[in-house]
Amino acid sequence: MADTARIRPGAGHATTGVAGPSRKGRAPGRLPVLGHAIPLRRRPLEFLVDLPTHGDLVEIRLGPKRAYMACHPELVRQVLLDSRTYDKGGPLFDKVRPLVGNGLFSSAWAEHRLQRRLVYPAFHPGRMASYAAMMCEEIDAVLCSWQEGRAIDLGATLHALTVRVTTRTLFSTTAGGGAVADVQHCLPIILRGIYRRMTAPVGLLEKLPTPETRRFEQARKRLGAVIDETVQGCRRSGADNGDLLSTLVGARDEESGERFSDDELRDQVMTLLIAGTETTASVVAWTFHLLSRHPEVERQLHDETDRVLQGRVPVFADLPALEYTRRLVTETLRLYPPAWLLSRMVTVETELAGEKLKPGATVLYSPYLLGRSPGLFPDPGRFDPDRWLPERAASVPRGAMVPFGAGSRKCIGEAFGMAEATLAIAAISTRWQLRPVPGTTIRPKPEAALGTGPLYMLPRPRRFGTGSGRVNP
């Protein structure tokens, strides 16, 4: 089985975290018209990790268009903390926005300010306990269906789980409902289609009447119809069901008095569905892949869950005590961040690392690239959750760890996603030990999110107090 935690990090970046960013460069291998589309499509992670060897700010080509990759954490911070100068946009977002709408993830700066004020009540800390209760119910139902020695595709199983959790917290829909089935069917098709369009060098892909294009359009229309039907039903009832959608429907901005229209609600719900499913499922899947390769880390996880949970299912109140589990999630996010490549668009003339950028220029950053940089993380290929102990984490340069972004555009669902991932890992590791099916090879699958692809694992039952590697007789 390939040990993907040891993918070679970039050899450069010696100045990162020591001197200020100043080196500028160009990525090699550019082709006419295509630019760097071929390496971005065929080996994107290797391509990204090599870029710091060419500079702190590296010019690449997305098709015929120039773009600039910020490889130094201070440059990333500069971009993320100035959301007016570096607004959401660029070729990546320009292709995403017509597909997922103008929601919180893809909206421009002025719209985002209002949208975030309207969406924030749905993610208020006071609501997290009720969301966590739904998470735990769905997690427990999945774990009860597993059988010893019967292989599961963990990636697909976790994706189905996070779809059910997100749909329930959004719609208060009971698991197994028609909306869940439609979302579960449509989302993977949409996510694959989004990534293919993002990396296509020219805008012909979506215009060709291929079977894949037709499936994508059918899935997008069906998911939009499901959302519209649910929004209209929520408006008619006028009830607060304690879910995200009820909060969004009832939201009113105190400054302007504005509310979301039906079209705006569709865009927000589409954004939350995409952001809340593939991302968390990917993190949890990668975590158990890594645990199967690192028994000493698995043992520490089991020690904590045995001590805190005493063999029971976790609940929201357990989260503060699951410190090692949370560090485990953070370390997985460093190695395999779901949002592995993101872009911003320059809105006014500015300068970045000495490079003069005009309005319309595209700036990219990659949490994956940063997490693999030896100048930022000692021995970056090593899977070490304890690097996030407070005394060690304090030495990580600012801007080096941004899986949820930073500044005013930081992911509003960070606490939701971290809670769901932590609860899922704790619950699974309390009841089961997972081992890969013999012969399984896992390679990162960089699409709209950085997934594992099929991840076949064999569950072995655990019992409270038995420790790592020992299972029920």
N, C-alpha and C positions, 0 to 999 in steps of 0.2 A: 504494500500500500504506500502511495507517495506521501511523504511528509511535507505537506504544503506549508507548514509553519517555518520552513527553512528556505523559502524562495529568496534568491540572492538580492539583498538590498543594494541600492546604488552606491558606488564606491566613492563618489564625490561628496560634496556638502561639508567639506572639512571646516568651512568658515561658519556654518550654521550654529547659532547659539553662542558664538564667540565674537565675530565681527559683524558689523551691519551688512545688509545685503547690498551688493554693488555689481556682482558679475552678471553680465548679459551674454546670451548665446543663442544659437539656433540649433534646432534638432536636425540631425542628419537624415538622409534618406527620402527627402521630399521628391514627389513625382509631379510632372505637369498635370494640371487640372485636378488630380486626385489628392495632391498634397500628401498628408500622412494618414489618409483614410485606410490604407491597407494594414499598417501595423496597429492602428486603433481598432480595426475590426478583428484581425487575426490574433494579435498578442498584445492587447492593450495594457495589461498590468506590467509586463516586462518593459514595454515602451515607456510607460510613465516613470517607473522606478529608475530608469537610466537617465532621465532628463536632468537631475541635479548635477551630473557630471559635466554638463554643458553650461551651467550658470545658475544664478539665483532667480533670474527671470529669463525664460527660454521661449523663443519664438517657434511656434509650430504652425502648420497649415491645416485648416479644416476645409478640404476641397481647395479652391483657389484663394480662400480668405485667410488672412493672418489672425493668429490668436497668440496670447502670451500666457505661459504657465508660470504661476507664482510657486517657486520651489522652496522659498525661505519662509519660515513661520512669521517673521515680522512683516513680510509683504502680504501674507495671507491675512494677518490681523488688520493691516492697513485697508485692505479691500473689504473685509467683512464689517469693520466698525464704521465705515463711511458708506452707508447704503444709498445715499443720494448721489454721490459721484460714481459709485460702482453698483448700479441697479441690477435687478434680475433681468436677464436678457442674454443676447448672444445667440449663435446658431443653435445651441442645444435647447435653450428655452424657447426660442422662436418656433422650433418644431414641436415642442411639447405643448405649448399653450393652446393651439387649436384642438388638441386631442383631449386634454383634461380640463380645459376651461381656464378661467381667470381667477382661480382660487388663491388661497393664502400662500401656497408654494410658488406660484408663477406670476402673481400680480406685480405691477410696477410699484415704485416707492409710495406715491401719493395714495393709491388705492389700498396698498397694504396697511398703511397706518389705520385707516378706518376699519378694514376687515379684521385686523388683529384685535382692536378694541371690542368688536362685536363677537369674535370667536372666543376671546379669553374666558368669559364666564363658564363656558363649557369645559374648560380645563382648570377651573379653580381648584386649589388643593382640597377644599371641602367636599368636592365630588369624587375624589379619588377612591375613597373607601367603598362606595357603592359600585364603581367600575371594577375595582379589584375583586369584589364578591362575585361578579359575573365572570371575571377571568378565572377564578378558582373553580367555579362550577364547571366551566367548559374544560379546563385542564383535567379535572378529576374524571370527567366522563370519558375523555380520550384515554387516560391511563388505565381505566377499568376495562377497556376493550382490548388491551394488549395481552398476548399470550406468550408464555415462555417458549423460546426457540422458534417462534413464528416471525420471520423477517418482516420488517416494516421499512418503507421508504420514509425516513425521518423528515427529509425536506418537504415532501408532499404532505405528510401528516401534520407537520407544524404549520404549513401554509393553510391547510384546511382549518386548523385550530384558530389561527389568528384571524382568518376571515370570519369565523363564527363569533369570536370575541368582539371584533370591530363592528360587525353587523349588529350584534346585540347592544353594544354600548351606544351605537349610533341610532338604532331604530327600535330598541326594546323588542326585537324580533326573537321569538323562541328558536333555539337551535333546531335545524332540520326544516325550517320554513322555506317557502319558495324563493324568497328574496336571498336567503343564504346560498341556496343552490345556484341561483343565477349569478350572484357575485363570484362564487367559487369557480364557476365555469368561465366567466368572462375576464376576470382580472389577469390571469396568466397570459391570455392571448393579447390583451391590451399592453401589458408590460413588455412583452417581447416585441410587439410592433413599435412601441415608443422608442426602444433602444435602436432598432434597425433604422428608424427614421432619423434619430439623433446623429448617427455616425455615417449616414449616407453622404457621399461627397457632393451629389447634386440632387435636386428635389424631384427625381423621377420615380422613385420607388413607390410612393403612395398613389401615383397616377396609373401604374400598370395594373391591369385587371387580373392579377395572379390569384390563385386560391388563397394564399396567405393574406393578401390585401382584402379580399372579400370577407374572410373570417374575422379580420380585425375590425372592419366596418360594422359587421353584424354584431360583434361583441360590444363595440362602443355604443351602438344604438340601443341594444338591449339593456345594457347597464344604465344608460341615461334614462330609459323608460322606467326601469325599476326605481330609480331615485325619484323621478318625477311623481310616480304613483304614490310613493311613500311620503314625500313632502306634502302633496295635496291632502292625503289622508290625515297627516298631522295637523295641517291648517284647519281642516274641517272639525276635527275633534276639539281643538283648542286646549287640550289637557297637557299638563307637564308630566310626562311619563318618567322623568328622572334620567332621560337619555340625552345624548349630545344633540340630536335633531330638535327635540323640544326646546332646548336652550337656544339653539340657533334661530328657530322660528320666532321665539319670543324676544330675541335680543333687540335692543334699541340703544343707539349711541347717545350718550348724555350730552355730548357737545353739539351734535348736528340734528339729533332726533331721527336719523335715518335708520331704516331696517333693511334686511336682506330681501330682495325680490326672489321669485321662484327660480329664475335663471341663475342668480347669484348663489342661492342655496344649493342648486345642482352642482355648481362648480366647487363649492366648499365641501360638499359630501363626497364628490368624486376624488378630490384631493385627499381627504381624510381616509377614504377607503384604500387608496394606493399607498399612502404614507404609512398606514397602520397595519398592513398585512405582510407584504413581502419583506419589509425591513426587519421586523421583530422575528419573523420566522427564520430569516437568514442568520441572524445573530445566534439564536438558540441552536440551530443546526450546526453552525461552525463550532460552537462551544462544545457540543458532545463529540464532534469529530476530534477536536483537540484533546478532550479529556481521555478519549480512547488511546491517544498516543502518549499521554503524560500521566501515568498512574499515581505519581506522587502528588500532583495537583488534584486528581480525582479523590485521593485519600483525604486531603485537607477539606475538600468540599463535603465529603461524607461525614467527616468529624463534626463539621459545623451544623449540617442539617440534622444529624442525630442529636446533637446537644440542644439545638434550638427547638426543633419540631417534635422530638420524642416519638417519631414514627407517624405523626398525623399529617394531614394536608395543611400547607401553609395558608395563612390569612394575611390581610393587609397589615395588621398590627405586628407581624413578625418581621417586616421589611427592615426596620432599623437594626435588628440583631443579626441579619444575614449579611454581615460586612464582607466576608470572604467571597460570598456568592456575587455580590455587587462588584467587587474588584475583578472577579472572573469575567463578568459581562464587559467591564471596561477594557480589559486586556484583549478580549475577543474583538471589540470594536476597533482597537488599535490595529490589529492584524487584518481584519476583514470588515471594514466599515461598509454598510449597505450602500450609502451614498458615496460612491468611490470617486466620482468625477462631477464637478459642478462648474458653472460659468457665471460671469457677471458682464454687464455691458457698461462701458464708460459713457457718462451723460454730458460731461463738460471736459474741456481740455485740462489735462492733468499730467503728472509725472510719477512714474513708478520705477524705483531702482535706477533712476537716471534716464529712463526711456520716456520720451514725450508721447503721450497717448491722446489721440483725437476722439471727439464724440463718436460713438458707434464702434469703437475698438472693443474686442472681446478679451477678457481676462479669465483664465481658468485656475482652479485649484483642486487638489486631489488629497483627501484624507488618507487614502491608501498610500500614496507617495510619501506623505509626511510620516506616517506610522512606520514605514520601512527604512527611514533615514538613520544611518549610524551616527550622524552628528547630533541627532535629537534624542535617540534612545540607545543606550549601550546594549550591544548584542541584540539588535532589533529582531532577529529571527527567533529569539528565545521566547517561549510562552511562559510568562512569569507574572501572575496576578499580583504578587507582592510589590511589583514596581509601582503600584498605586496606593501603597501605604502612605499616609500623609507626609511623613518625613522624606520619603523618596520621591513622591509625586511633586513636591515643592521644587525639585531641580529640573522638571520638564519645562522647556522654554514656552513662553506664551505663544499661542497660535500653532503649536505643534500637534495638539490633540483637539480636533474640531469635528467629530463625527456628527454633531447636531448643529454645526454652524456656530455663529457668534453674533453679538450685537443685536440690533433690533429685529433681524431676520432669523434669529436662533429658533430652532424647531420648537413650536409651542407644545408639541406632544412629547417632549423629552421625558418628563416624569411619568407619563402614561406608559411609554415604551420601556423605560427602565424597570418600572414595576412589573409589567407583564413578563418581560424576559427573566427577571429575578425570581418571580413566583413560579414560572414554568420550569426553570432549571432546578430550583429547590424541590418542587413537587416530584419531578421525574427522578432526581437522584435519590430521593427518600425511598421511592418504591422500586426503582429499576436501575440496573447497571446495563449500559448499552455497549455492544461490541460490534465492529464492522463485520459484515458477511465476508468470509474468506475470499480473497481475490479482488475485493473492492478497491478501486482507484478513484480518488477524489481530486478534481481540479477546480479551481475557482471559475465560476461562470459569470463573467461580468456582462450584465445586461442593464436594465433600468436600476436594478439593485445587484449587489455582489452576492450571488447565491452559490450553493454547493452543487446544484444539479441533483440527480438521483443519489440518495445517500442511504443505502440499505444496511440496516443494523439489526442485531439480534438482541431482544430484551432478556435479561436475566433478573429474576426477582430478588430484591434485597429485603432484609428485615432489620428493624431498628436495632442498632447496637452491634451489628455483625461486621461493620467496617468494610473498607474497600476490598473488592476481590473475593469476598465470601458471600455466598447467596444462600437462600433457603434450601434445606435438604429436600 
